[in-house]
Amino acid sequence: MKEEKLYTAIGTSITGTDMSQMFGKPALKVKGKAFACFFENEMVFKLSGDEHAFALALSGAKLFDPSGKGRAMKQWVQVPYKHNKEWKNLAQAASDYVKKTAK
């Protein structure tokens, strides 16, 4: 599947990234903390500030709600494949954000 291949390529291109799991789904981690995952053939990013606002403004993007029960994770934005050209930059921004906040 092209979406998952792109997710994997992005993950392996970001220095210090470990391929892992989050909620039973493929996830990208840095310093043991998740910064992105692959869910419903879309990428999900942990973001803040301008990057968060940019990602959420993309058509079809939404706050990540892995349970589907209206309990969205406010820092996490799920971005559809139609915006795949943005995935790499958003993944890098998410990685940088998590690196800064990880202890």
Biopython code that builds the backbone (N, CA, C, O; Angstrom):
import numpy as np
from Bio.PDB.StructureBuilder import StructureBuilder

atoms = [
    (1, "MET", "N", (0.845, -1.168, 0.000)),
    (1, "MET", "CA", (0.000, 0.000, 0.000)),
    (1, "MET", "C", (0.894, 1.236, 0.000)),
    (1, "MET", "O", (1.805, 1.349, 0.820)),
    (2, "LYS", "N", (0.634, 2.153, -0.914)),
    (2, "LYS", "CA", (1.501, 3.315, -1.110)),
    (2, "LYS", "C", (1.568, 4.218, 0.116)),
    (2, "LYS", "O", (2.612, 4.809, 0.392)),
    (3, "GLU", "N", (0.469, 4.329, 0.850)),
    (3, "GLU", "CA", (0.453, 5.185, 2.032)),
    (3, "GLU", "C", (1.429, 4.681, 3.095)),
    (3, "GLU", "O", (2.194, 5.456, 3.671)),
    (4, "GLU", "N", (1.391, 3.379, 3.343)),
    (4, "GLU", "CA", (2.261, 2.797, 4.366)),
    (4, "GLU", "C", (3.732, 2.828, 3.943)),
    (4, "GLU", "O", (4.615, 3.010, 4.780)),
    (5, "LYS", "N", (3.991, 2.654, 2.666)),
    (5, "LYS", "CA", (5.370, 2.740, 2.166)),
    (5, "LYS", "C", (5.918, 4.148, 2.358)),
    (5, "LYS", "O", (7.075, 4.321, 2.740)),
    (6, "LEU", "N", (5.093, 5.148, 2.094)),
    (6, "LEU", "CA", (5.529, 6.529, 2.283)),
    (6, "LEU", "C", (5.777, 6.809, 3.769)),
    (6, "LEU", "O", (6.770, 7.444, 4.123)),
    (7, "TYR", "N", (4.879, 6.337, 4.636)),
    (7, "TYR", "CA", (5.057, 6.482, 6.083)),
    (7, "TYR", "C", (6.402, 5.891, 6.514)),
    (7, "TYR", "O", (7.152, 6.525, 7.257)),
    (8, "THR", "N", (6.704, 4.685, 6.049)),
    (8, "THR", "CA", (7.963, 4.018, 6.403)),
    (8, "THR", "C", (9.165, 4.792, 5.874)),
    (8, "THR", "O", (10.159, 4.950, 6.583)),
    (9, "ALA", "N", (9.086, 5.273, 4.647)),
    (9, "ALA", "CA", (10.186, 6.052, 4.061)),
    (9, "ALA", "C", (10.435, 7.328, 4.860)),
    (9, "ALA", "O", (11.584, 7.703, 5.096)),
    (10, "ILE", "N", (9.378, 7.981, 5.267)),
    (10, "ILE", "CA", (9.517, 9.197, 6.068)),
    (10, "ILE", "C", (10.166, 8.855, 7.404)),
    (10, "ILE", "O", (11.094, 9.537, 7.839)),
    (11, "GLY", "N", (9.686, 7.814, 8.047)),
    (11, "GLY", "CA", (10.233, 7.424, 9.349)),
    (11, "GLY", "C", (11.713, 7.108, 9.296)),
    (11, "GLY", "O", (12.467, 7.496, 10.189)),
    (12, "THR", "N", (12.134, 6.406, 8.259)),
    (12, "THR", "CA", (13.548, 6.043, 8.174)),
    (12, "THR", "C", (14.421, 7.213, 7.735)),
    (12, "THR", "O", (15.645, 7.141, 7.853)),
    (13, "SER", "N", (13.822, 8.285, 7.233)),
    (13, "SER", "CA", (14.606, 9.443, 6.781)),
    (13, "SER", "C", (14.898, 10.451, 7.896)),
    (13, "SER", "O", (15.754, 11.320, 7.728)),
    (14, "ILE", "N", (14.212, 10.350, 9.009)),
    (14, "ILE", "CA", (14.392, 11.313, 10.098)),
    (14, "ILE", "C", (15.383, 10.742, 11.111)),
    (14, "ILE", "O", (15.150, 9.680, 11.689)),
    (15, "THR", "N", (16.474, 11.445, 11.316)),
    (15, "THR", "CA", (17.550, 11.000, 12.198)),
    (15, "THR", "C", (17.041, 10.755, 13.618)),
    (15, "THR", "O", (16.299, 11.561, 14.178)),
    (16, "GLY", "N", (17.455, 9.629, 14.179)),
    (16, "GLY", "CA", (17.124, 9.307, 15.564)),
    (16, "GLY", "C", (15.762, 8.671, 15.759)),
    (16, "GLY", "O", (15.328, 8.472, 16.893)),
    (17, "THR", "N", (15.082, 8.351, 14.667)),
    (17, "THR", "CA", (13.727, 7.789, 14.749)),
    (17, "THR", "C", (13.761, 6.279, 14.927)),
    (17, "THR", "O", (14.531, 5.577, 14.272)),
    (18, "ASP", "N", (12.920, 5.800, 15.816)),
    (18, "ASP", "CA", (12.710, 4.364, 16.002)),
    (18, "ASP", "C", (11.318, 4.019, 15.493)),
    (18, "ASP", "O", (10.356, 4.741, 15.756)),
    (19, "MET", "N", (11.215, 2.914, 14.762)),
    (19, "MET", "CA", (9.915, 2.399, 14.334)),
    (19, "MET", "C", (9.369, 1.599, 15.509)),
    (19, "MET", "O", (10.059, 0.735, 16.049)),
    (20, "SER", "N", (8.130, 1.887, 15.906)),
    (20, "SER", "CA", (7.572, 1.271, 17.093)),
    (20, "SER", "C", (6.069, 1.096, 16.923)),
    (20, "SER", "O", (5.564, 1.026, 15.803)),
    (21, "GLN", "N", (5.358, 1.026, 18.051)),
    (21, "GLN", "CA", (3.907, 0.865, 18.076)),
    (21, "GLN", "C", (3.289, 1.860, 19.052)),
    (21, "GLN", "O", (3.899, 2.225, 20.058)),
    (22, "MET", "N", (2.067, 2.294, 18.739)),
    (22, "MET", "CA", (1.262, 3.123, 19.636)),
    (22, "MET", "C", (-0.192, 2.738, 19.374)),
    (22, "MET", "O", (-0.641, 2.781, 18.229)),
    (23, "PHE", "N", (-0.923, 2.368, 20.401)),
    (23, "PHE", "CA", (-2.301, 1.904, 20.251)),
    (23, "PHE", "C", (-2.389, 0.743, 19.260)),
    (23, "PHE", "O", (-3.392, 0.593, 18.562)),
    (24, "GLY", "N", (-1.340, -0.077, 19.201)),
    (24, "GLY", "CA", (-1.318, -1.213, 18.307)),
    (24, "GLY", "C", (-1.109, -0.851, 16.842)),
    (24, "GLY", "O", (-1.253, -1.704, 15.966)),
    (25, "LYS", "N", (-0.778, 0.379, 16.575)),
    (25, "LYS", "CA", (-0.550, 0.865, 15.214)),
    (25, "LYS", "C", (0.905, 1.263, 15.047)),
    (25, "LYS", "O", (1.572, 1.586, 16.031)),
    (26, "PRO", "N", (1.416, 1.246, 13.808)),
    (26, "PRO", "CA", (2.795, 1.672, 13.574)),
    (26, "PRO", "C", (3.011, 3.111, 14.051)),
    (26, "PRO", "O", (2.191, 3.992, 13.794)),
    (27, "ALA", "N", (4.119, 3.331, 14.745)),
    (27, "ALA", "CA", (4.422, 4.664, 15.270)),
    (27, "ALA", "C", (5.903, 4.980, 15.093)),
    (27, "ALA", "O", (6.751, 4.090, 15.017)),
    (28, "LEU", "N", (6.179, 6.271, 15.032)),
    (28, "LEU", "CA", (7.550, 6.761, 14.966)),
    (28, "LEU", "C", (7.863, 7.410, 16.302)),
    (28, "LEU", "O", (7.082, 8.213, 16.811)),
    (29, "LYS", "N", (9.020, 7.054, 16.870)),
    (29, "LYS", "CA", (9.406, 7.585, 18.178)),
    (29, "LYS", "C", (10.803, 8.180, 18.119)),
    (29, "LYS", "O", (11.648, 7.768, 17.324)),
    (30, "VAL", "N", (11.014, 9.150, 18.975)),
    (30, "VAL", "CA", (12.324, 9.735, 19.178)),
    (30, "VAL", "C", (12.501, 9.866, 20.689)),
    (30, "VAL", "O", (11.593, 10.325, 21.383)),
    (31, "LYS", "N", (13.665, 9.466, 21.199)),
    (31, "LYS", "CA", (13.917, 9.465, 22.638)),
    (31, "LYS", "C", (12.823, 8.718, 23.398)),
    (31, "LYS", "O", (12.480, 9.082, 24.523)),
    (32, "GLY", "N", (12.278, 7.672, 22.777)),
    (32, "GLY", "CA", (11.266, 6.844, 23.415)),
    (32, "GLY", "C", (9.863, 7.422, 23.413)),
    (32, "GLY", "O", (8.943, 6.810, 23.956)),
    (33, "LYS", "N", (9.684, 8.586, 22.813)),
    (33, "LYS", "CA", (8.378, 9.255, 22.786)),
    (33, "LYS", "C", (7.840, 9.301, 21.359)),
    (33, "LYS", "O", (8.576, 9.619, 20.425)),
    (34, "ALA", "N", (6.565, 8.987, 21.193)),
    (34, "ALA", "CA", (5.945, 9.000, 19.873)),
    (34, "ALA", "C", (5.771, 10.428, 19.368)),
    (34, "ALA", "O", (5.405, 11.332, 20.120)),
    (35, "PHE", "N", (6.043, 10.608, 18.071)),
    (35, "PHE", "CA", (5.791, 11.900, 17.448)),
    (35, "PHE", "C", (4.910, 11.785, 16.212)),
    (35, "PHE", "O", (4.403, 12.792, 15.718)),
    (36, "ALA", "N", (4.721, 10.573, 15.709)),
    (36, "ALA", "CA", (3.844, 10.340, 14.559)),
    (36, "ALA", "C", (3.406, 8.890, 14.561)),
    (36, "ALA", "O", (4.065, 8.022, 15.133)),
    (37, "CYS", "N", (2.276, 8.645, 13.908)),
    (37, "CYS", "CA", (1.829, 7.265, 13.742)),
    (37, "CYS", "C", (1.058, 7.149, 12.433)),
    (37, "CYS", "O", (0.755, 8.141, 11.771)),
    (38, "PHE", "N", (0.754, 5.915, 12.087)),
    (38, "PHE", "CA", (0.030, 5.602, 10.862)),
    (38, "PHE", "C", (-1.297, 4.996, 11.273)),
    (38, "PHE", "O", (-1.325, 3.962, 11.941)),
    (39, "PHE", "N", (-2.410, 5.632, 10.879)),
    (39, "PHE", "CA", (-3.738, 5.227, 11.337)),
    (39, "PHE", "C", (-4.735, 5.452, 10.196)),
    (39, "PHE", "O", (-4.798, 6.547, 9.637)),
    (40, "GLU", "N", (-5.501, 4.436, 9.852)),
    (40, "GLU", "CA", (-6.509, 4.521, 8.796)),
    (40, "GLU", "C", (-5.921, 5.051, 7.481)),
    (40, "GLU", "O", (-6.538, 5.868, 6.798)),
    (41, "ASN", "N", (-4.723, 4.574, 7.140)),
    (41, "ASN", "CA", (-4.003, 4.967, 5.925)),
    (41, "ASN", "C", (-3.684, 6.458, 5.861)),
    (41, "ASN", "O", (-3.528, 7.022, 4.778)),
    (42, "GLU", "N", (-3.588, 7.086, 7.025)),
    (42, "GLU", "CA", (-3.223, 8.498, 7.131)),
    (42, "GLU", "C", (-2.115, 8.634, 8.159)),
    (42, "GLU", "O", (-1.920, 7.756, 9.000)),
    (43, "MET", "N", (-1.393, 9.742, 8.085)),
    (43, "MET", "CA", (-0.369, 9.988, 9.106)),
    (43, "MET", "C", (-0.931, 10.929, 10.161)),
    (43, "MET", "O", (-1.736, 11.815, 9.876)),
    (44, "VAL", "N", (-0.481, 10.706, 11.376)),
    (44, "VAL", "CA", (-0.911, 11.492, 12.528)),
    (44, "VAL", "C", (0.346, 12.061, 13.165)),
    (44, "VAL", "O", (1.338, 11.354, 13.340)),
    (45, "PHE", "N", (0.300, 13.351, 13.512)),
    (45, "PHE", "CA", (1.484, 14.048, 14.015)),
    (45, "PHE", "C", (1.200, 14.752, 15.334)),
    (45, "PHE", "O", (0.129, 15.330, 15.517)),
    (46, "LYS", "N", (2.163, 14.701, 16.254)),
    (46, "LYS", "CA", (2.084, 15.457, 17.502)),
    (46, "LYS", "C", (2.741, 16.812, 17.237)),
    (46, "LYS", "O", (3.946, 16.896, 17.001)),
    (47, "LEU", "N", (1.929, 17.866, 17.281)),
    (47, "LEU", "CA", (2.397, 19.187, 16.896)),
    (47, "LEU", "C", (1.952, 20.251, 17.890)),
    (47, "LEU", "O", (1.093, 20.017, 18.739)),
    (48, "SER", "N", (2.558, 21.420, 17.759)),
    (48, "SER", "CA", (2.142, 22.572, 18.559)),
    (48, "SER", "C", (2.268, 23.825, 17.700)),
    (48, "SER", "O", (2.861, 23.796, 16.622)),
    (49, "GLY", "N", (1.711, 24.909, 18.184)),
    (49, "GLY", "CA", (1.876, 26.210, 17.556)),
    (49, "GLY", "C", (1.438, 26.278, 16.101)),
    (49, "GLY", "O", (0.411, 25.723, 15.709)),
    (50, "ASP", "N", (2.259, 26.984, 15.304)),
    (50, "ASP", "CA", (1.931, 27.216, 13.898)),
    (50, "ASP", "C", (1.816, 25.919, 13.099)),
    (50, "ASP", "O", (0.958, 25.803, 12.224)),
    (51, "GLU", "N", (2.676, 24.947, 13.395)),
    (51, "GLU", "CA", (2.616, 23.671, 12.664)),
    (51, "GLU", "C", (1.300, 22.951, 12.934)),
    (51, "GLU", "O", (0.707, 22.365, 12.028)),
    (52, "HIS", "N", (0.845, 22.999, 14.191)),
    (52, "HIS", "CA", (-0.436, 22.383, 14.551)),
    (52, "HIS", "C", (-1.568, 23.063, 13.794)),
    (52, "HIS", "O", (-2.419, 22.390, 13.212)),
    (53, "ALA", "N", (-1.583, 24.385, 13.798)),
    (53, "ALA", "CA", (-2.628, 25.144, 13.104)),
    (53, "ALA", "C", (-2.606, 24.868, 11.604)),
    (53, "ALA", "O", (-3.658, 24.698, 10.987)),
    (54, "PHE", "N", (-1.411, 24.823, 11.016)),
    (54, "PHE", "CA", (-1.274, 24.532, 9.584)),
    (54, "PHE", "C", (-1.848, 23.167, 9.254)),
    (54, "PHE", "O", (-2.642, 23.034, 8.323)),
    (55, "ALA", "N", (-1.453, 22.153, 10.009)),
    (55, "ALA", "CA", (-1.908, 20.786, 9.742)),
    (55, "ALA", "C", (-3.418, 20.678, 9.888)),
    (55, "ALA", "O", (-4.079, 20.057, 9.055)),
    (56, "LEU", "N", (-3.961, 21.269, 10.924)),
    (56, "LEU", "CA", (-5.397, 21.177, 11.181)),
    (56, "LEU", "C", (-6.204, 21.918, 10.121)),
    (56, "LEU", "O", (-7.364, 21.584, 9.882)),
    (57, "ALA", "N", (-5.603, 22.919, 9.485)),
    (57, "ALA", "CA", (-6.295, 23.690, 8.441)),
    (57, "ALA", "C", (-6.354, 22.963, 7.097)),
    (57, "ALA", "O", (-7.099, 23.380, 6.210)),
    (58, "LEU", "N", (-5.585, 21.886, 6.929)),
    (58, "LEU", "CA", (-5.614, 21.128, 5.675)),
    (58, "LEU", "C", (-6.976, 20.452, 5.541)),
    (58, "LEU", "O", (-7.502, 19.919, 6.518)),
    (59, "SER", "N", (-7.548, 20.471, 4.340)),
    (59, "SER", "CA", (-8.880, 19.897, 4.162)),
    (59, "SER", "C", (-8.870, 18.405, 4.516)),
    (59, "SER", "O", (-8.013, 17.644, 4.067)),
    (60, "GLY", "N", (-9.833, 18.023, 5.322)),
    (60, "GLY", "CA", (-9.952, 16.636, 5.754)),
    (60, "GLY", "C", (-9.152, 16.288, 6.997)),
    (60, "GLY", "O", (-9.343, 15.217, 7.574)),
    (61, "ALA", "N", (-8.252, 17.182, 7.422)),
    (61, "ALA", "CA", (-7.466, 16.933, 8.642)),
    (61, "ALA", "C", (-8.368, 17.093, 9.854)),
    (61, "ALA", "O", (-9.346, 17.840, 9.834)),
    (62, "LYS", "N", (-8.011, 16.366, 10.912)),
    (62, "LYS", "CA", (-8.818, 16.424, 12.134)),
    (62, "LYS", "C", (-7.959, 16.049, 13.331)),
    (62, "LYS", "O", (-6.883, 15.469, 13.188)),
    (63, "LEU", "N", (-8.456, 16.394, 14.511)),
    (63, "LEU", "CA", (-7.778, 15.959, 15.726)),
    (63, "LEU", "C", (-7.888, 14.437, 15.805)),
    (63, "LEU", "O", (-8.920, 13.861, 15.463)),
    (64, "PHE", "N", (-6.832, 13.809, 16.251)),
    (64, "PHE", "CA", (-6.729, 12.350, 16.317)),
    (64, "PHE", "C", (-7.594, 11.803, 17.438)),
    (64, "PHE", "O", (-7.435, 12.181, 18.599)),
    (65, "ASP", "N", (-8.512, 10.909, 17.085)),
    (65, "ASP", "CA", (-9.396, 10.253, 18.044)),
    (65, "ASP", "C", (-9.326, 8.746, 17.801)),
    (65, "ASP", "O", (-10.211, 8.178, 17.160)),
    (66, "PRO", "N", (-8.269, 8.093, 18.315)),
    (66, "PRO", "CA", (-8.081, 6.670, 18.014)),
    (66, "PRO", "C", (-9.210, 5.772, 18.510)),
    (66, "PRO", "O", (-9.430, 4.698, 17.950)),
    (67, "SER", "N", (-9.920, 6.188, 19.538)),
    (67, "SER", "CA", (-11.005, 5.357, 20.066)),
    (67, "SER", "C", (-12.296, 5.534, 19.268)),
    (67, "SER", "O", (-13.166, 4.664, 19.286)),
    (68, "GLY", "N", (-12.416, 6.667, 18.568)),
    (68, "GLY", "CA", (-13.641, 6.960, 17.839)),
    (68, "GLY", "C", (-14.802, 7.311, 18.746)),
    (68, "GLY", "O", (-15.959, 7.271, 18.327)),
    (69, "LYS", "N", (-14.494, 7.658, 19.999)),
    (69, "LYS", "CA", (-15.537, 7.936, 20.988)),
    (69, "LYS", "C", (-15.581, 9.407, 21.400)),
    (69, "LYS", "O", (-16.056, 9.732, 22.488)),
    (70, "GLY", "N", (-15.089, 10.293, 20.537)),
    (70, "GLY", "CA", (-15.139, 11.719, 20.838)),
    (70, "GLY", "C", (-14.131, 12.162, 21.883)),
    (70, "GLY", "O", (-14.350, 13.157, 22.574)),
    (71, "ARG", "N", (-13.031, 11.435, 22.005)),
    (71, "ARG", "CA", (-11.978, 11.801, 22.965)),
    (71, "ARG", "C", (-10.687, 12.085, 22.211)),
    (71, "ARG", "O", (-9.698, 11.363, 22.343)),
    (72, "ALA", "N", (-10.718, 13.148, 21.422)),
    (72, "ALA", "CA", (-9.568, 13.498, 20.588)),
    (72, "ALA", "C", (-8.357, 13.875, 21.440)),
    (72, "ALA", "O", (-8.473, 14.435, 22.531)),
    (73, "MET", "N", (-7.208, 13.545, 20.895)),
    (73, "MET", "CA", (-5.934, 13.920, 21.519)),
    (73, "MET", "C", (-5.555, 15.277, 20.919)),
    (73, "MET", "O", (-5.188, 15.359, 19.747)),
    (74, "LYS", "N", (-5.642, 16.325, 21.713)),
    (74, "LYS", "CA", (-5.593, 17.699, 21.206)),
    (74, "LYS", "C", (-4.300, 18.108, 20.511)),
    (74, "LYS", "O", (-4.331, 18.985, 19.647)),
    (75, "GLN", "N", (-3.185, 17.516, 20.851)),
    (75, "GLN", "CA", (-1.927, 17.878, 20.201)),
    (75, "GLN", "C", (-1.703, 17.090, 18.914)),
    (75, "GLN", "O", (-0.801, 17.418, 18.144)),
    (76, "TRP", "N", (-2.492, 16.079, 18.674)),
    (76, "TRP", "CA", (-2.284, 15.171, 17.550)),
    (76, "TRP", "C", (-3.252, 15.478, 16.420)),
    (76, "TRP", "O", (-4.461, 15.573, 16.631)),
    (77, "VAL", "N", (-2.702, 15.633, 15.199)),
    (77, "VAL", "CA", (-3.507, 15.945, 14.021)),
    (77, "VAL", "C", (-3.368, 14.811, 13.005)),
    (77, "VAL", "O", (-2.260, 14.426, 12.632)),
    (78, "GLN", "N", (-4.504, 14.289, 12.568)),
    (78, "GLN", "CA", (-4.555, 13.235, 11.556)),
    (78, "GLN", "C", (-4.698, 13.900, 10.182)),
    (78, "GLN", "O", (-5.651, 14.638, 9.934)),
    (79, "VAL", "N", (-3.738, 13.626, 9.298)),
    (79, "VAL", "CA", (-3.674, 14.284, 7.994)),
    (79, "VAL", "C", (-3.882, 13.266, 6.876)),
    (79, "VAL", "O", (-3.138, 12.290, 6.782)),
    (80, "PRO", "N", (-4.889, 13.485, 6.030)),
    (80, "PRO", "CA", (-5.181, 12.545, 4.942)),
    (80, "PRO", "C", (-4.050, 12.417, 3.930)),
    (80, "PRO", "O", (-3.199, 13.297, 3.804)),
    (81, "TYR", "N", (-4.064, 11.297, 3.214)),
    (81, "TYR", "CA", (-3.052, 11.014, 2.203)),
    (81, "TYR", "C", (-3.039, 12.069, 1.094)),
    (81, "TYR", "O", (-1.990, 12.309, 0.495)),
    (82, "LYS", "N", (-4.160, 12.692, 0.812)),
    (82, "LYS", "CA", (-4.178, 13.691, -0.267)),
    (82, "LYS", "C", (-3.214, 14.846, 0.014)),
    (82, "LYS", "O", (-2.889, 15.618, -0.888)),
    (83, "HIS", "N", (-2.763, 14.964, 1.252)),
    (83, "HIS", "CA", (-1.772, 15.980, 1.631)),
    (83, "HIS", "C", (-0.406, 15.339, 1.884)),
    (83, "HIS", "O", (0.386, 15.857, 2.671)),
    (84, "ASN", "N", (-0.132, 14.225, 1.225)),
    (84, "ASN", "CA", (1.102, 13.480, 1.493)),
    (84, "ASN", "C", (2.365, 14.292, 1.221)),
    (84, "ASN", "O", (3.422, 13.979, 1.769)),
    (85, "LYS", "N", (2.279, 15.309, 0.403)),
    (85, "LYS", "CA", (3.462, 16.152, 0.149)),
    (85, "LYS", "C", (3.853, 16.945, 1.399)),
    (85, "LYS", "O", (4.982, 17.424, 1.503)),
    (86, "GLU", "N", (2.935, 17.080, 2.331)),
    (86, "GLU", "CA", (3.203, 17.783, 3.594)),
    (86, "GLU", "C", (3.696, 16.842, 4.689)),
    (86, "GLU", "O", (4.250, 17.297, 5.690)),
    (87, "TRP", "N", (3.502, 15.535, 4.509)),
    (87, "TRP", "CA", (3.810, 14.570, 5.568)),
    (87, "TRP", "C", (5.247, 14.660, 6.060)),
    (87, "TRP", "O", (5.473, 14.664, 7.270)),
    (88, "LYS", "N", (6.208, 14.733, 5.178)),
    (88, "LYS", "CA", (7.623, 14.747, 5.595)),
    (88, "LYS", "C", (7.920, 15.962, 6.472)),
    (88, "LYS", "O", (8.533, 15.828, 7.531)),
    (89, "ASN", "N", (7.487, 17.149, 6.033)),
    (89, "ASN", "CA", (7.737, 18.366, 6.827)),
    (89, "ASN", "C", (7.010, 18.318, 8.163)),
    (89, "ASN", "O", (7.552, 18.741, 9.184)),
    (90, "LEU", "N", (5.794, 17.808, 8.159)),
    (90, "LEU", "CA", (5.051, 17.701, 9.420)),
    (90, "LEU", "C", (5.707, 16.686, 10.350)),
    (90, "LEU", "O", (5.759, 16.901, 11.561)),
    (91, "ALA", "N", (6.202, 15.596, 9.803)),
    (91, "ALA", "CA", (6.896, 14.591, 10.617)),
    (91, "ALA", "C", (8.164, 15.185, 11.228)),
    (91, "ALA", "O", (8.465, 14.947, 12.398)),
    (92, "GLN", "N", (8.896, 15.947, 10.445)),
    (92, "GLN", "CA", (10.112, 16.581, 10.969)),
    (92, "GLN", "C", (9.770, 17.582, 12.063)),
    (92, "GLN", "O", (10.451, 17.640, 13.086)),
    (93, "ALA", "N", (8.716, 18.375, 11.853)),
    (93, "ALA", "CA", (8.281, 19.342, 12.870)),
    (93, "ALA", "C", (7.850, 18.622, 14.143)),
    (93, "ALA", "O", (8.158, 19.067, 15.249)),
    (94, "ALA", "N", (7.134, 17.509, 13.985)),
    (94, "ALA", "CA", (6.691, 16.728, 15.143)),
    (94, "ALA", "C", (7.882, 16.138, 15.886)),
    (94, "ALA", "O", (7.926, 16.158, 17.116)),
    (95, "SER", "N", (8.840, 15.615, 15.141)),
    (95, "SER", "CA", (10.048, 15.058, 15.754)),
    (95, "SER", "C", (10.805, 16.137, 16.526)),
    (95, "SER", "O", (11.223, 15.911, 17.662)),
    (96, "ASP", "N", (10.979, 17.293, 15.920)),
    (96, "ASP", "CA", (11.673, 18.395, 16.576)),
    (96, "ASP", "C", (10.937, 18.812, 17.855)),
    (96, "ASP", "O", (11.562, 19.059, 18.886)),
    (97, "TYR", "N", (9.622, 18.886, 17.778)),
    (97, "TYR", "CA", (8.819, 19.268, 18.946)),
    (97, "TYR", "C", (8.994, 18.258, 20.085)),
    (97, "TYR", "O", (9.211, 18.645, 21.233)),
    (98, "VAL", "N", (8.901, 16.985, 19.767)),
    (98, "VAL", "CA", (9.005, 15.960, 20.805)),
    (98, "VAL", "C", (10.429, 15.912, 21.370)),
    (98, "VAL", "O", (10.605, 15.708, 22.571)),
    (99, "LYS", "N", (11.438, 16.095, 20.526)),
    (99, "LYS", "CA", (12.826, 16.135, 21.013)),
    (99, "LYS", "C", (13.006, 17.233, 22.056)),
    (99, "LYS", "O", (13.685, 17.042, 23.065)),
    (100, "LYS", "N", (12.389, 18.384, 21.797)),
    (100, "LYS", "CA", (12.516, 19.525, 22.726)),
    (100, "LYS", "C", (11.811, 19.267, 24.054)),
    (100, "LYS", "O", (12.256, 19.733, 25.103)),
    (101, "THR", "N", (10.704, 18.519, 24.000)),
    (101, "THR", "CA", (9.905, 18.322, 25.208)),
    (101, "THR", "C", (10.257, 17.033, 25.963)),
    (101, "THR", "O", (9.895, 16.880, 27.130)),
    (102, "ALA", "N", (10.962, 16.106, 25.298)),
    (102, "ALA", "CA", (11.335, 14.834, 25.931)),
    (102, "ALA", "C", (12.457, 15.049, 26.940)),
    (102, "ALA", "O", (13.326, 15.901, 26.751)),
    (103, "LYS", "N", (12.426, 14.270, 28.004)),
    (103, "LYS", "CA", (13.456, 14.385, 29.035)),
    (103, "LYS", "C", (14.354, 13.194, 28.981)),
    (103, "LYS", "O", (15.294, 13.093, 29.770)),
]
sb = StructureBuilder()
sb.init_structure("model")
sb.init_model(0)
sb.init_chain("A")
sb.init_seg("    ")
for serial, (resi, resn, name, xyz) in enumerate(atoms, 1):
    if name == "N":
        sb.init_residue(resn, " ", resi, " ")
    sb.init_atom(name, np.array(xyz, "f"), 0.0, 1.0, " ", f" {name:<3s}", serial, name[0])
structure = sb.get_structure()
